[in-house]
Amino acid sequence: MELRDKVIVITGAGSGIGAALARRFSSEKPHALVVADLDFEGAEEVAADIGAVAVEVDVARPEDNDRLIDEVEELFGPIDLFCANAGIGFAGDEQTPPNEWDRMWQVNVMSHIHAARRLIPMWSSRGSGYFLATVSAAGLLTNLKAAQYSVTKHAALAFSEWLAITYGDQGIKVSALCPMGVKTPFLDSAAEFRDLLLPDALEPEAVADVVVAGLAEEQFLILPHPEVARFFQNKANDYDRWLGGMRRLQRSAFPTPRIGQN
């Protein structure tokens, strides 16, 4: 997948990984680059820096995805690469209210499905198209203290995998971006996980470079942190041992206070 002369859409591109992708992709001279985000001011700022087009979109709404895709194709022609990058995350467990579970499900999973529902028929008829899903290492492994984030990222990875299997013979390519910690506003706000993830966190620009290389190779799993592949292999090789290791990591990273301890 070469980005030159391509029509590219990136959701969640007003900051973080999405903004870094937009800036990196712009250097590849695409035909058109669309920066989409619920934060329209952020999207406009990124777009202005690189000569792209900003669009306000709530990816959790099917009609917003339809409007985004329709507007892009009307203005610039067929979409070649759609980056489903928008996502949210916060700590939670089985006690988290159902509406909070649903909110993350809508953004982290259903937004990918809304986009694919429109894109796949068009791409199938054209015989080409590329879907890049920003998932997370949590989709391959898990995220301590964040049940709904782990569950939705597993689901997003599963959907990407299914797309790759189902439509790969029709010329449709799929990649899943699965980083660990990245130095973004999301990590800055994640007080529960910052100390755990920050030591190995990458700059978003480094992630974007890995993505460009991964797209060129048409890799399904794009892993900015190479060690994630090893962790994933350990999980597959001995699931029970991996679970025990994750429990030890949890005890170390999030020690439970003893009675009477502040």
ZIGI-V915327 format. One record per helix or strand of 3 or more residues. SS is the DSSP state (H for helix, E for strand). FROM is the first residue (numbers start at 0). TO is the last residue. If there is no record, write none. Layout:
BEGIN
ss->SS from->FROM to->TO
ss->SS from->FROM to->TO
END
This chain:
BEGIN
ss->E from->6 to->10
ss->H from->15 to->25
ss->E from->31 to->36
ss->H from->39 to->49
ss->E from->52 to->55
ss->H from->61 to->75
ss->E from->80 to->83
ss->H from->97 to->125
ss->E from->128 to->133
ss->H from->136 to->139
ss->H from->146 to->169
ss->E from->171 to->176
ss->H from->184 to->188
ss->H from->193 to->199
ss->H from->203 to->216
ss->H from->226 to->236
ss->H from->238 to->252
END
